[in-house]
């Protein structure tokens, strides 16, 4: 039996993992409500929740959304029998606010909290397991993939500089943390009225360090209309395997 398998046998006895799914965005860049857009006849958010529901290392799911989507998402969870979704709640005006609201609603038993984008429907069980494994060892962990393109920084004065591509990573979710660490980090962000584009930055702001581990090229976040074509291609490839 693998070391990772042994780890998860012990994990089930000692840890409780809650996943906060952040799905409160406006979908402006997508041109339509991306969470309810269909992929192979199933809403994007249902694909996301299905994997988390079926993951042996996930104990509960907190779904954070817009106020006008609470009833619709609650109905979707009931229809698909997502029993691990214990709460569907209203988020805030920013991603940081929504993540904060979500982590404050997890079970008291949770010692690990994952935060995942609702619009990343291709998270896998293996990715969740790797994230949790690293979070247990290092307190905070996130998947990341190498940057493929050359990236240039453009300053306000027009000055252009090249960033070393070999040092750059594209960070994905799920990002997983020791519960008290992420609660403290997001509480500080809200208190100081600071907004972050991901939750690792909030943890780093209070002195935490993030363990990055290899993510997946398929673990895309659906943001623009072009992403739907890529998502369909990923689904087709998976069905063919």
C-alpha positions as CSV (number, residue, x, y, z in Angstrom):
1,X,0.0,0.0,0.0
2,X,1.3,3.5,-0.8
3,X,2.4,6.0,1.8
4,X,-0.3,8.3,0.7
5,X,-2.9,5.6,1.2
6,X,-1.5,5.0,4.7
7,X,-1.7,8.7,5.3
8,X,-5.4,8.9,4.5
9,X,-6.3,6.0,6.6
10,X,-4.8,7.9,9.5
11,X,-6.3,11.2,8.3
12,X,-9.8,9.9,8.5
13,X,-9.4,9.1,12.1
14,X,-7.7,12.4,13.1
15,X,-8.9,15.2,10.8
16,X,-12.1,16.9,9.7
17,X,-11.9,18.9,6.4
18,X,-14.5,21.5,5.4
19,X,-14.5,23.0,1.9
20,X,-15.8,26.5,1.3
21,X,-16.9,26.8,-2.3
22,X,-16.8,30.5,-3.4
23,X,-19.5,31.1,-6.0
24,X,-20.6,34.7,-5.4
25,X,-19.1,36.4,-8.5
26,X,-21.0,38.3,-11.1
27,X,-19.8,36.3,-14.1
28,X,-19.3,39.6,-16.0
29,X,-16.4,38.4,-18.1
30,X,-18.1,35.2,-19.0
31,X,-21.0,36.9,-20.6
32,X,-23.5,34.6,-18.9
33,X,-24.0,33.0,-15.5
34,X,-21.1,30.6,-15.7
35,X,-22.1,28.6,-12.7
36,X,-25.3,27.5,-14.3
37,X,-24.0,27.2,-17.9
38,X,-24.2,23.6,-19.0
39,X,-21.2,21.3,-19.6
40,X,-22.4,18.1,-21.2
41,X,-25.9,19.0,-20.0
42,X,-24.9,19.6,-16.3
43,X,-24.3,23.0,-14.7
44,X,-20.7,24.0,-14.1
45,X,-21.2,24.3,-10.3
46,X,-22.7,20.7,-10.2
47,X,-19.5,19.3,-11.8
48,X,-17.5,21.1,-9.1
49,X,-19.7,20.0,-6.2
50,X,-19.9,16.4,-7.5
51,X,-16.2,15.8,-7.2
52,X,-16.1,17.3,-3.7
53,X,-19.2,15.3,-2.6
54,X,-17.6,12.1,-3.8
55,X,-14.2,12.8,-2.2
56,X,-13.5,10.6,0.8
57,X,-11.4,13.3,2.5
58,X,-14.1,16.0,2.4
59,X,-16.4,16.1,5.4
60,X,-18.6,19.1,4.6
61,X,-19.1,21.8,2.0
62,X,-20.2,25.4,2.6
63,X,-21.5,27.0,-0.6
64,X,-21.2,30.8,-0.7
65,X,-23.1,32.6,-3.4
66,X,-25.1,35.7,-4.3
67,X,-28.3,36.4,-2.4
68,X,-30.4,36.0,-5.6
69,X,-28.9,32.5,-6.2
70,X,-29.3,30.9,-2.8
71,X,-32.7,29.3,-3.5
72,X,-31.6,28.1,-7.0
73,X,-28.4,26.5,-5.6
74,X,-30.2,24.9,-2.7
75,X,-32.6,23.3,-5.2
76,X,-29.6,22.1,-7.3
77,X,-28.0,20.5,-4.3
78,X,-31.2,18.8,-3.4
79,X,-31.7,17.6,-7.0
80,X,-28.2,16.1,-7.2
81,X,-28.3,14.8,-3.6
82,X,-25.2,16.7,-2.5
83,X,-25.5,15.7,1.1
84,X,-22.2,17.2,2.2
85,X,-23.4,20.7,1.4
86,X,-24.5,21.7,4.8
87,X,-25.1,25.4,4.1
88,X,-25.8,27.6,1.1
89,X,-25.2,31.2,2.3
90,X,-24.9,34.7,1.0
91,X,-21.4,36.0,0.3
92,X,-19.9,39.5,0.4
93,X,-19.1,42.2,-2.1
94,X,-15.6,40.9,-2.7
95,X,-14.0,37.5,-2.9
96,X,-12.1,38.0,0.3
97,X,-15.4,38.9,2.1
98,X,-17.1,35.8,0.7
99,X,-14.2,33.5,1.7
100,X,-14.3,35.1,5.2
101,X,-18.0,34.5,5.6
102,X,-17.6,30.9,4.4
103,X,-14.8,30.0,6.8
104,X,-16.7,31.4,9.7
105,X,-19.6,29.0,9.0
106,X,-17.7,25.7,8.9
107,X,-18.3,23.0,11.5
108,X,-16.5,23.4,14.9
109,X,-14.9,20.1,14.2
110,X,-13.0,21.4,11.2
111,X,-9.3,21.5,11.7
112,X,-8.6,21.9,7.9
113,X,-10.4,24.3,5.7
114,X,-10.2,24.3,1.9
115,X,-11.3,27.2,-0.3
116,X,-12.2,26.3,-3.9
117,X,-13.5,28.3,-6.8
118,X,-17.0,27.3,-7.8
119,X,-16.0,27.9,-11.5
120,X,-13.2,25.2,-11.4
121,X,-15.2,22.1,-12.3
122,X,-12.3,19.9,-13.1
123,X,-10.8,19.5,-9.6
124,X,-10.0,15.8,-9.0
125,X,-9.9,13.5,-6.0
126,X,-6.1,13.2,-6.5
127,X,-5.7,17.0,-6.4
128,X,-7.8,17.2,-3.2
129,X,-5.7,14.5,-1.6
130,X,-2.4,16.1,-2.5
131,X,-3.6,19.4,-1.2
132,X,-4.7,18.0,2.1
133,X,-1.5,15.9,2.5
134,X,0.6,19.1,2.1
135,X,-1.7,21.2,4.3
136,X,-1.3,18.7,7.1
137,X,2.5,18.8,6.7
138,X,3.0,22.5,6.1
139,X,-0.2,24.2,7.5
140,X,-1.0,25.9,4.1
141,X,-0.9,24.5,0.6
142,X,-2.1,25.3,-2.9
143,X,-1.7,23.7,-6.4
144,X,0.2,25.6,-9.0
145,X,1.5,25.1,-12.5
146,X,4.5,26.7,-14.3
147,X,3.9,29.8,-16.4
148,X,4.3,28.9,-20.1
149,X,4.4,32.4,-21.6
150,X,6.9,35.2,-21.1
151,X,5.4,37.7,-18.7
152,X,6.3,41.4,-18.8
153,X,5.6,43.9,-16.0
154,X,4.4,47.3,-17.3
155,X,4.9,50.1,-14.8
156,X,2.6,53.1,-14.6
157,X,5.3,55.2,-16.3
158,X,5.4,52.8,-19.2
159,X,8.6,51.1,-18.2
160,X,8.6,47.4,-19.2
161,X,10.5,44.6,-17.6
162,X,10.6,40.8,-18.1
163,X,9.8,38.6,-15.2
164,X,11.9,35.3,-15.1
165,X,9.4,32.7,-16.3
166,X,11.2,29.8,-14.5
167,X,10.4,31.5,-11.2
168,X,6.7,32.1,-11.9
169,X,3.7,29.8,-11.1
170,X,0.0,30.1,-11.8
171,X,-1.8,29.3,-8.5
172,X,-5.0,27.3,-8.5
173,X,-7.5,26.1,-6.0
174,X,-8.3,24.2,-3.8
175,X,-6.1,26.1,-1.3
176,X,-6.1,24.3,2.0
177,X,-5.2,25.7,5.4
178,X,-5.1,24.8,9.1
179,X,-8.5,26.2,10.2
180,X,-7.3,28.7,12.8
181,X,-4.7,30.1,10.4
182,X,-7.1,30.9,7.6
183,X,-9.7,32.2,10.0
184,X,-7.1,34.6,11.5
185,X,-5.8,35.7,8.1
186,X,-9.1,36.5,6.6
187,X,-10.3,38.2,9.8
188,X,-7.3,40.4,9.6
189,X,-8.0,41.2,6.0
190,X,-11.5,42.2,6.7
191,X,-10.5,44.3,9.7
192,X,-7.9,46.1,7.6
193,X,-10.2,46.4,4.6
194,X,-7.7,44.6,2.4
195,X,-8.8,42.6,-0.7
196,X,-6.9,39.6,-2.1
197,X,-7.3,37.7,-5.3
198,X,-6.5,34.5,-3.5
199,X,-6.5,33.3,0.0
200,X,-2.8,32.4,0.1
201,X,-2.0,36.1,0.0
202,X,-4.1,36.7,3.2
203,X,-2.1,33.9,5.0
204,X,1.2,35.3,3.8
205,X,0.2,38.8,5.1
206,X,0.1,37.4,8.6
207,X,3.4,35.7,8.3
208,X,2.3,32.3,7.0
209,X,4.1,30.3,4.3
210,X,2.5,28.4,1.5
211,X,3.6,25.0,0.2
212,X,3.0,24.9,-3.5
213,X,2.6,21.5,-5.1
214,X,2.0,20.5,-8.8
215,X,-1.4,21.4,-10.0
216,X,-3.2,20.3,-13.1
217,X,-3.4,21.9,-16.6
218,X,-7.0,20.7,-16.7
219,X,-7.9,22.5,-13.4
220,X,-9.0,25.6,-15.2
221,X,-11.2,28.4,-13.9
222,X,-14.0,29.3,-16.3
223,X,-13.8,33.0,-16.7
224,X,-14.3,34.0,-20.3
225,X,-16.5,32.7,-23.2
226,X,-13.4,31.0,-24.7
227,X,-13.0,28.9,-21.5
228,X,-16.3,27.1,-22.2
229,X,-14.9,25.6,-25.4
230,X,-11.8,24.4,-23.5
231,X,-14.0,23.0,-20.8
232,X,-16.0,21.0,-23.3
233,X,-12.7,19.6,-24.8
234,X,-11.5,18.5,-21.4
235,X,-14.8,16.7,-20.7
236,X,-14.7,15.0,-24.1
237,X,-11.1,13.9,-23.4
238,X,-12.1,12.5,-20.0
239,X,-15.0,10.6,-21.4
240,X,-12.8,9.0,-24.0
241,X,-10.3,7.7,-21.4
